[in-house]
């Protein structure tokens, strides 16, 4: 079995950090793109609960 040197460990750690940063950047960009295309969703919770209360009366 081959031993893993400290240089290999450092390179693997730096690669993992780079991948995490790239994933976070892509995640933020996709959020900005989606937000720009769509209107924010409006909650219907309060509207529906008021209708239910009126129907019970």
HTML snippet that shows the backbone in 3Dmol.js (N, CA, C, O; Angstrom):
<script src="https://3Dmol.org/build/3Dmol-min.js"></script>
<div id="view" style="width:600px;height:400px;position:relative"></div>
<script>
const pdb = `
ATOM      1  N   UNK A   1       0.838  -1.172   0.000  1.00  0.00           N
ATOM      2  CA  UNK A   1       0.000   0.000   0.000  1.00  0.00           C
ATOM      3  C   UNK A   1       0.888   1.242   0.000  1.00  0.00           C
ATOM      4  O   UNK A   1       1.898   1.304   0.701  1.00  0.00           O
ATOM      5  N   UNK A   2       0.495   2.211  -0.787  1.00  0.00           N
ATOM      6  CA  UNK A   2       1.316   3.408  -0.949  1.00  0.00           C
ATOM      7  C   UNK A   2       1.000   4.425   0.148  1.00  0.00           C
ATOM      8  O   UNK A   2      -0.163   4.651   0.481  1.00  0.00           O
ATOM      9  N   UNK A   3       2.037   5.026   0.699  1.00  0.00           N
ATOM     10  CA  UNK A   3       1.853   6.049   1.733  1.00  0.00           C
ATOM     11  C   UNK A   3       1.476   7.380   1.092  1.00  0.00           C
ATOM     12  O   UNK A   3       1.925   7.700  -0.009  1.00  0.00           O
ATOM     13  N   UNK A   4       0.661   8.139   1.782  1.00  0.00           N
ATOM     14  CA  UNK A   4       0.251   9.453   1.297  1.00  0.00           C
ATOM     15  C   UNK A   4       1.144  10.492   1.961  1.00  0.00           C
ATOM     16  O   UNK A   4       1.226  10.570   3.186  1.00  0.00           O
ATOM     17  N   UNK A   5       1.807  11.284   1.133  1.00  0.00           N
ATOM     18  CA  UNK A   5       2.712  12.296   1.676  1.00  0.00           C
ATOM     19  C   UNK A   5       1.927  13.531   2.110  1.00  0.00           C
ATOM     20  O   UNK A   5       0.753  13.699   1.779  1.00  0.00           O
ATOM     21  N   UNK A   6       2.610  14.379   2.854  1.00  0.00           N
ATOM     22  CA  UNK A   6       1.956  15.608   3.316  1.00  0.00           C
ATOM     23  C   UNK A   6       1.649  16.530   2.142  1.00  0.00           C
ATOM     24  O   UNK A   6       0.674  17.282   2.184  1.00  0.00           O
ATOM     25  N   UNK A   7       2.462  16.481   1.105  1.00  0.00           N
ATOM     26  CA  UNK A   7       2.214  17.303  -0.089  1.00  0.00           C
ATOM     27  C   UNK A   7       0.912  16.876  -0.761  1.00  0.00           C
ATOM     28  O   UNK A   7       0.131  17.722  -1.199  1.00  0.00           O
ATOM     29  N   UNK A   8       0.678  15.575  -0.843  1.00  0.00           N
ATOM     30  CA  UNK A   8      -0.576  15.080  -1.423  1.00  0.00           C
ATOM     31  C   UNK A   8      -1.776  15.500  -0.577  1.00  0.00           C
ATOM     32  O   UNK A   8      -2.827  15.849  -1.116  1.00  0.00           O
ATOM     33  N   UNK A   9      -1.623  15.467   0.732  1.00  0.00           N
ATOM     34  CA  UNK A   9      -2.704  15.869   1.632  1.00  0.00           C
ATOM     35  C   UNK A   9      -3.029  17.347   1.460  1.00  0.00           C
ATOM     36  O   UNK A   9      -4.200  17.727   1.418  1.00  0.00           O
ATOM     37  N   UNK A  10      -1.998  18.178   1.361  1.00  0.00           N
ATOM     38  CA  UNK A  10      -2.206  19.616   1.175  1.00  0.00           C
ATOM     39  C   UNK A  10      -2.882  19.884  -0.165  1.00  0.00           C
ATOM     40  O   UNK A  10      -3.798  20.702  -0.250  1.00  0.00           O
ATOM     41  N   UNK A  11      -2.433  19.201  -1.201  1.00  0.00           N
ATOM     42  CA  UNK A  11      -3.026  19.393  -2.523  1.00  0.00           C
ATOM     43  C   UNK A  11      -4.494  18.966  -2.531  1.00  0.00           C
ATOM     44  O   UNK A  11      -5.330  19.635  -3.137  1.00  0.00           O
ATOM     45  N   UNK A  12      -4.805  17.871  -1.870  1.00  0.00           N
ATOM     46  CA  UNK A  12      -6.184  17.403  -1.793  1.00  0.00           C
ATOM     47  C   UNK A  12      -7.057  18.385  -1.010  1.00  0.00           C
ATOM     48  O   UNK A  12      -8.200  18.641  -1.388  1.00  0.00           O
ATOM     49  N   UNK A  13      -6.518  18.933   0.079  1.00  0.00           N
ATOM     50  CA  UNK A  13      -7.272  19.907   0.873  1.00  0.00           C
ATOM     51  C   UNK A  13      -7.530  21.180   0.072  1.00  0.00           C
ATOM     52  O   UNK A  13      -8.635  21.721   0.115  1.00  0.00           O
ATOM     53  N   UNK A  14      -6.532  21.662  -0.651  1.00  0.00           N
ATOM     54  CA  UNK A  14      -6.714  22.858  -1.469  1.00  0.00           C
ATOM     55  C   UNK A  14      -7.719  22.619  -2.592  1.00  0.00           C
ATOM     56  O   UNK A  14      -8.512  23.503  -2.917  1.00  0.00           O
ATOM     57  N   UNK A  15      -7.687  21.438  -3.177  1.00  0.00           N
ATOM     58  CA  UNK A  15      -8.658  21.094  -4.214  1.00  0.00           C
ATOM     59  C   UNK A  15     -10.069  21.065  -3.643  1.00  0.00           C
ATOM     60  O   UNK A  15     -11.007  21.540  -4.282  1.00  0.00           O
ATOM     61  N   UNK A  16     -10.223  20.513  -2.452  1.00  0.00           N
ATOM     62  CA  UNK A  16     -11.543  20.460  -1.814  1.00  0.00           C
ATOM     63  C   UNK A  16     -12.053  21.865  -1.514  1.00  0.00           C
ATOM     64  O   UNK A  16     -13.232  22.150  -1.721  1.00  0.00           O
ATOM     65  N   UNK A  17     -11.183  22.740  -1.031  1.00  0.00           N
ATOM     66  CA  UNK A  17     -11.582  24.122  -0.748  1.00  0.00           C
ATOM     67  C   UNK A  17     -11.987  24.836  -2.032  1.00  0.00           C
ATOM     68  O   UNK A  17     -12.976  25.569  -2.053  1.00  0.00           O
ATOM     69  N   UNK A  18     -11.225  24.623  -3.101  1.00  0.00           N
ATOM     70  CA  UNK A  18     -11.549  25.239  -4.389  1.00  0.00           C
ATOM     71  C   UNK A  18     -12.907  24.766  -4.903  1.00  0.00           C
ATOM     72  O   UNK A  18     -13.695  25.567  -5.407  1.00  0.00           O
ATOM     73  N   UNK A  19     -13.180  23.478  -4.779  1.00  0.00           N
ATOM     74  CA  UNK A  19     -14.464  22.930  -5.232  1.00  0.00           C
ATOM     75  C   UNK A  19     -15.611  23.516  -4.413  1.00  0.00           C
ATOM     76  O   UNK A  19     -16.655  23.854  -4.971  1.00  0.00           O
ATOM     77  N   UNK A  20     -15.434  23.640  -3.104  1.00  0.00           N
ATOM     78  CA  UNK A  20     -16.482  24.219  -2.263  1.00  0.00           C
ATOM     79  C   UNK A  20     -16.751  25.679  -2.618  1.00  0.00           C
ATOM     80  O   UNK A  20     -17.905  26.102  -2.678  1.00  0.00           O
ATOM     81  N   UNK A  21     -15.697  26.442  -2.850  1.00  0.00           N
ATOM     82  CA  UNK A  21     -15.869  27.851  -3.214  1.00  0.00           C
ATOM     83  C   UNK A  21     -16.563  27.968  -4.565  1.00  0.00           C
ATOM     84  O   UNK A  21     -17.454  28.800  -4.734  1.00  0.00           O
ATOM     85  N   UNK A  22     -16.159  27.138  -5.530  1.00  0.00           N
ATOM     86  CA  UNK A  22     -16.794  27.173  -6.847  1.00  0.00           C
ATOM     87  C   UNK A  22     -18.270  26.804  -6.752  1.00  0.00           C
ATOM     88  O   UNK A  22     -19.101  27.410  -7.427  1.00  0.00           O
ATOM     89  N   UNK A  23     -18.604  25.817  -5.924  1.00  0.00           N
ATOM     90  CA  UNK A  23     -20.005  25.416  -5.757  1.00  0.00           C
ATOM     91  C   UNK A  23     -20.814  26.532  -5.120  1.00  0.00           C
ATOM     92  O   UNK A  23     -21.954  26.768  -5.519  1.00  0.00           O
ATOM     93  N   UNK A  24     -20.247  27.224  -4.136  1.00  0.00           N
ATOM     94  CA  UNK A  24     -20.963  28.324  -3.486  1.00  0.00           C
ATOM     95  C   UNK A  24     -21.200  29.478  -4.457  1.00  0.00           C
ATOM     96  O   UNK A  24     -22.270  30.087  -4.448  1.00  0.00           O
ATOM     97  N   UNK A  25     -20.211  29.781  -5.290  1.00  0.00           N
ATOM     98  CA  UNK A  25     -20.365  30.854  -6.272  1.00  0.00           C
ATOM     99  C   UNK A  25     -21.450  30.496  -7.276  1.00  0.00           C
ATOM    100  O   UNK A  25     -22.294  31.332  -7.600  1.00  0.00           O
ATOM    101  N   UNK A  26     -21.439  29.265  -7.773  1.00  0.00           N
ATOM    102  CA  UNK A  26     -22.465  28.842  -8.726  1.00  0.00           C
ATOM    103  C   UNK A  26     -23.847  28.852  -8.095  1.00  0.00           C
ATOM    104  O   UNK A  26     -24.824  29.202  -8.757  1.00  0.00           O
ATOM    105  N   UNK A  27     -23.943  28.473  -6.825  1.00  0.00           N
ATOM    106  CA  UNK A  27     -25.222  28.472  -6.112  1.00  0.00           C
ATOM    107  C   UNK A  27     -25.776  29.894  -5.998  1.00  0.00           C
ATOM    108  O   UNK A  27     -26.964  30.129  -6.219  1.00  0.00           O
ATOM    109  N   UNK A  28     -24.896  30.840  -5.648  1.00  0.00           N
ATOM    110  CA  UNK A  28     -25.328  32.235  -5.540  1.00  0.00           C
ATOM    111  C   UNK A  28     -25.736  32.794  -6.902  1.00  0.00           C
ATOM    112  O   UNK A  28     -26.734  33.508  -7.007  1.00  0.00           O
ATOM    113  N   UNK A  29     -24.968  32.470  -7.943  1.00  0.00           N
ATOM    114  CA  UNK A  29     -25.307  32.956  -9.275  1.00  0.00           C
ATOM    115  C   UNK A  29     -26.641  32.401  -9.747  1.00  0.00           C
ATOM    116  O   UNK A  29     -27.437  33.129 -10.340  1.00  0.00           O
ATOM    117  N   UNK A  30     -26.896  31.132  -9.492  1.00  0.00           N
ATOM    118  CA  UNK A  30     -28.172  30.553  -9.910  1.00  0.00           C
ATOM    119  C   UNK A  30     -29.321  31.197  -9.146  1.00  0.00           C
ATOM    120  O   UNK A  30     -30.399  31.390  -9.706  1.00  0.00           O
ATOM    121  N   UNK A  31     -29.110  31.531  -7.885  1.00  0.00           N
ATOM    122  CA  UNK A  31     -30.138  32.226  -7.116  1.00  0.00           C
ATOM    123  C   UNK A  31     -30.420  33.609  -7.670  1.00  0.00           C
ATOM    124  O   UNK A  31     -31.577  34.024  -7.741  1.00  0.00           O
ATOM    125  N   UNK A  32     -29.379  34.325  -8.064  1.00  0.00           N
ATOM    126  CA  UNK A  32     -29.572  35.654  -8.638  1.00  0.00           C
ATOM    127  C   UNK A  32     -30.287  35.582  -9.978  1.00  0.00           C
ATOM    128  O   UNK A  32     -31.141  36.416 -10.277  1.00  0.00           O
ATOM    129  N   UNK A  33     -29.941  34.591 -10.781  1.00  0.00           N
ATOM    130  CA  UNK A  33     -30.582  34.439 -12.087  1.00  0.00           C
ATOM    131  C   UNK A  33     -32.057  34.104 -11.916  1.00  0.00           C
ATOM    132  O   UNK A  33     -32.905  34.676 -12.600  1.00  0.00           O
ATOM    133  N   UNK A  34     -32.372  33.182 -11.009  1.00  0.00           N
ATOM    134  CA  UNK A  34     -33.770  32.805 -10.786  1.00  0.00           C
ATOM    135  C   UNK A  34     -34.562  33.966 -10.209  1.00  0.00           C
ATOM    136  O   UNK A  34     -35.711  34.178 -10.596  1.00  0.00           O
ATOM    137  N   UNK A  35     -33.973  34.717  -9.297  1.00  0.00           N
ATOM    138  CA  UNK A  35     -34.669  35.844  -8.674  1.00  0.00           C
ATOM    139  C   UNK A  35     -34.951  36.926  -9.708  1.00  0.00           C
ATOM    140  O   UNK A  35     -35.987  37.589  -9.652  1.00  0.00           O
ATOM    141  N   UNK A  36     -34.034  37.104 -10.649  1.00  0.00           N
ATOM    142  CA  UNK A  36     -34.234  38.114 -11.673  1.00  0.00           C
ATOM    143  C   UNK A  36     -35.343  37.751 -12.639  1.00  0.00           C
ATOM    144  O   UNK A  36     -36.005  38.639 -13.176  1.00  0.00           O
ATOM    145  N   UNK A  37     -35.558  36.473 -12.872  1.00  0.00           N
ATOM    146  CA  UNK A  37     -36.576  36.044 -13.826  1.00  0.00           C
ATOM    147  C   UNK A  37     -37.971  35.991 -13.234  1.00  0.00           C
ATOM    148  O   UNK A  37     -38.951  36.206 -13.947  1.00  0.00           O
ATOM    149  N   UNK A  38     -38.078  35.710 -11.946  1.00  0.00           N
ATOM    150  CA  UNK A  38     -39.383  35.505 -11.330  1.00  0.00           C
ATOM    151  C   UNK A  38     -39.713  36.612 -10.350  1.00  0.00           C
ATOM    152  O   UNK A  38     -38.830  37.217  -9.742  1.00  0.00           O
ATOM    153  N   UNK A  39     -40.972  36.855 -10.214  1.00  0.00           N
ATOM    154  CA  UNK A  39     -41.442  37.732  -9.148  1.00  0.00           C
ATOM    155  C   UNK A  39     -41.390  36.948  -7.846  1.00  0.00           C
ATOM    156  O   UNK A  39     -41.544  35.727  -7.864  1.00  0.00           O
ATOM    157  N   UNK A  40     -41.179  37.608  -6.734  1.00  0.00           N
ATOM    158  CA  UNK A  40     -41.186  36.873  -5.464  1.00  0.00           C
ATOM    159  C   UNK A  40     -42.577  36.311  -5.186  1.00  0.00           C
ATOM    160  O   UNK A  40     -43.590  36.944  -5.483  1.00  0.00           O
ATOM    161  N   UNK A  41     -42.604  35.116  -4.613  1.00  0.00           N
ATOM    162  CA  UNK A  41     -43.880  34.478  -4.308  1.00  0.00           C
ATOM    163  C   UNK A  41     -44.539  35.202  -3.145  1.00  0.00           C
ATOM    164  O   UNK A  41     -43.883  35.595  -2.180  1.00  0.00           O
ATOM    165  N   UNK A  42     -45.840  35.366  -3.258  1.00  0.00           N
ATOM    166  CA  UNK A  42     -46.598  35.983  -2.176  1.00  0.00           C
ATOM    167  C   UNK A  42     -47.275  34.880  -1.389  1.00  0.00           C
ATOM    168  O   UNK A  42     -47.834  33.947  -1.964  1.00  0.00           O
ATOM    169  N   UNK A  43     -47.223  34.987  -0.107  1.00  0.00           N
ATOM    170  CA  UNK A  43     -47.799  33.966   0.755  1.00  0.00           C
ATOM    171  C   UNK A  43     -49.317  34.065   0.739  1.00  0.00           C
ATOM    172  O   UNK A  43     -49.880  35.158   0.803  1.00  0.00           O
ATOM    173  N   UNK A  44     -49.976  32.907   0.653  1.00  0.00           N
ATOM    174  CA  UNK A  44     -51.440  32.870   0.687  1.00  0.00           C
ATOM    175  C   UNK A  44     -51.938  32.354   2.021  1.00  0.00           C
ATOM    176  O   UNK A  44     -53.134  32.116   2.186  1.00  0.00           O
ATOM    177  N   UNK A  45     -51.041  32.180   2.970  1.00  0.00           N
ATOM    178  CA  UNK A  45     -51.423  31.605   4.261  1.00  0.00           C
ATOM    179  C   UNK A  45     -52.465  32.470   4.964  1.00  0.00           C
ATOM    180  O   UNK A  45     -53.498  31.966   5.406  1.00  0.00           O
ATOM    181  N   UNK A  46     -52.197  33.769   5.067  1.00  0.00           N
ATOM    182  CA  UNK A  46     -53.098  34.641   5.810  1.00  0.00           C
ATOM    183  C   UNK A  46     -54.413  34.836   5.063  1.00  0.00           C
ATOM    184  O   UNK A  46     -55.477  34.924   5.677  1.00  0.00           O
ATOM    185  N   UNK A  47     -54.337  34.901   3.758  1.00  0.00           N
ATOM    186  CA  UNK A  47     -55.548  35.052   2.970  1.00  0.00           C
ATOM    187  C   UNK A  47     -56.454  33.835   3.137  1.00  0.00           C
ATOM    188  O   UNK A  47     -57.663  33.977   3.322  1.00  0.00           O
ATOM    189  N   UNK A  48     -55.874  32.646   3.071  1.00  0.00           N
ATOM    190  CA  UNK A  48     -56.657  31.419   3.209  1.00  0.00           C
ATOM    191  C   UNK A  48     -57.207  31.258   4.613  1.00  0.00           C
ATOM    192  O   UNK A  48     -58.340  30.806   4.776  1.00  0.00           O
ATOM    193  N   UNK A  49     -56.437  31.616   5.630  1.00  0.00           N
ATOM    194  CA  UNK A  49     -56.925  31.456   6.997  1.00  0.00           C
ATOM    195  C   UNK A  49     -58.075  32.425   7.274  1.00  0.00           C
ATOM    196  O   UNK A  49     -58.995  32.078   8.014  1.00  0.00           O
ATOM    197  N   UNK A  50     -58.046  33.616   6.706  1.00  0.00           N
ATOM    198  CA  UNK A  50     -59.152  34.560   6.888  1.00  0.00           C
ATOM    199  C   UNK A  50     -60.405  34.058   6.178  1.00  0.00           C
ATOM    200  O   UNK A  50     -61.511  34.213   6.696  1.00  0.00           O
ATOM    201  N   UNK A  51     -60.245  33.457   4.999  1.00  0.00           N
ATOM    202  CA  UNK A  51     -61.397  32.901   4.289  1.00  0.00           C
ATOM    203  C   UNK A  51     -62.027  31.777   5.094  1.00  0.00           C
ATOM    204  O   UNK A  51     -63.251  31.674   5.172  1.00  0.00           O
ATOM    205  N   UNK A  52     -61.191  30.930   5.697  1.00  0.00           N
ATOM    206  CA  UNK A  52     -61.711  29.826   6.504  1.00  0.00           C
ATOM    207  C   UNK A  52     -62.471  30.357   7.715  1.00  0.00           C
ATOM    208  O   UNK A  52     -63.507  29.802   8.080  1.00  0.00           O
ATOM    209  N   UNK A  53     -61.985  31.402   8.331  1.00  0.00           N
ATOM    210  CA  UNK A  53     -62.675  31.988   9.488  1.00  0.00           C
ATOM    211  C   UNK A  53     -64.027  32.568   9.077  1.00  0.00           C
ATOM    212  O   UNK A  53     -65.019  32.406   9.787  1.00  0.00           O
ATOM    213  N   UNK A  54     -64.062  33.238   7.938  1.00  0.00           N
ATOM    214  CA  UNK A  54     -65.316  33.823   7.472  1.00  0.00           C
ATOM    215  C   UNK A  54     -66.322  32.740   7.102  1.00  0.00           C
ATOM    216  O   UNK A  54     -67.522  32.902   7.324  1.00  0.00           O
ATOM    217  N   UNK A  55     -65.836  31.637   6.539  1.00  0.00           N
ATOM    218  CA  UNK A  55     -66.728  30.544   6.164  1.00  0.00           C
ATOM    219  C   UNK A  55     -67.314  29.860   7.387  1.00  0.00           C
ATOM    220  O   UNK A  55     -68.433  29.351   7.328  1.00  0.00           O
ATOM    221  N   UNK A  56     -66.583  29.838   8.490  1.00  0.00           N
ATOM    222  CA  UNK A  56     -67.086  29.210   9.716  1.00  0.00           C
ATOM    223  C   UNK A  56     -68.170  30.054  10.366  1.00  0.00           C
ATOM    224  O   UNK A  56     -69.047  29.524  11.048  1.00  0.00           O
ATOM    225  N   UNK A  57     -68.115  31.368  10.158  1.00  0.00           N
ATOM    226  CA  UNK A  57     -69.107  32.257  10.789  1.00  0.00           C
ATOM    227  C   UNK A  57     -70.420  32.204  10.110  1.00  0.00           C
ATOM    228  O   UNK A  57     -71.355  32.892  10.520  1.00  0.00           O
TER     229      UNK A  57
END
`;
const viewer = $3Dmol.createViewer("view");
viewer.addModel(pdb, "pdb");
viewer.setStyle({}, {cartoon: {color: "spectrum"}});
viewer.zoomTo();
viewer.render();
</script>
